[in-house]
Amino acid sequence: MESNEALLDRNRAARILGISPATLDRLVKAKRIDHFRIGRRVLFAREGLEAFLSRCQVGPSTISDRRG
């Protein structure tokens, strides 16, 4: 592993995602975001944050998509 940027704490990860640490905690509890548990610490890999954002991306819709 690389230096101190290899794993991010919850505050840094939340800042990167643009969400609050409490929202990040809810995502962890729901197992919707990849994370590591080391003892009581919860850490995040930058790649895992990028993967989460990719899964959340919504593509453009058209009027016919909304009509069902």
C-alpha positions as CSV (number, residue, x, y, z in Angstrom):
1,M,0.0,0.0,0.0
2,E,1.0,3.6,-0.5
3,S,1.3,6.3,2.0
4,N,-1.4,7.9,4.2
5,E,-3.7,8.5,1.1
6,A,-4.2,4.7,0.6
7,L,-7.1,4.7,3.1
8,L,-9.3,7.6,4.1
9,D,-11.2,8.2,7.4
10,R,-14.9,8.9,7.4
11,N,-14.5,12.7,7.5
12,R,-12.2,12.8,4.5
13,A,-14.3,10.3,2.6
14,A,-17.5,12.3,3.3
15,R,-15.8,15.5,2.1
16,I,-14.7,13.9,-1.1
17,L,-18.3,12.6,-1.7
18,G,-19.8,15.9,-0.7
19,I,-22.0,14.4,2.0
20,S,-22.1,14.6,5.7
21,P,-20.3,12.0,7.9
22,A,-23.7,10.9,9.3
23,T,-24.9,10.2,5.7
24,L,-21.7,8.2,5.1
25,D,-22.4,6.2,8.3
26,R,-25.9,5.3,7.1
27,L,-24.4,4.1,3.8
28,V,-21.9,1.9,5.7
29,K,-24.6,0.5,8.0
30,A,-26.8,-0.3,4.9
31,K,-23.7,-1.9,3.2
32,R,-24.1,0.4,0.2
33,I,-20.5,1.6,0.1
34,D,-17.3,-0.4,0.2
35,H,-15.3,0.1,3.4
36,F,-12.8,-1.5,5.7
37,R,-13.1,-2.2,9.4
38,I,-9.9,-2.2,11.3
39,G,-10.8,-2.5,15.0
40,R,-13.4,0.1,15.6
41,R,-12.2,2.3,12.7
42,V,-14.0,2.5,9.4
43,L,-11.8,3.4,6.5
44,F,-12.4,3.9,2.7
45,A,-10.3,3.4,-0.4
46,R,-10.5,6.2,-2.9
47,E,-11.3,3.6,-5.6
48,G,-14.3,2.4,-3.5
49,L,-15.6,6.0,-3.4
50,E,-15.3,6.3,-7.1
51,A,-17.1,3.0,-7.6
52,F,-19.9,4.2,-5.4
53,L,-20.3,7.4,-7.3
54,S,-20.4,5.4,-10.6
55,R,-23.2,3.3,-9.2
56,C,-25.1,6.4,-8.2
57,Q,-24.8,8.1,-11.6
58,V,-28.2,8.6,-13.3
59,G,-28.2,8.9,-17.1
60,P,-30.4,11.4,-19.0
61,S,-34.0,10.5,-19.4
62,T,-36.4,11.3,-22.2
63,I,-40.1,12.1,-22.0
64,S,-41.0,8.6,-23.2
65,D,-39.0,7.1,-20.3
66,R,-41.2,8.9,-17.8
67,R,-44.5,7.8,-19.4
68,G,-43.7,4.1,-18.8
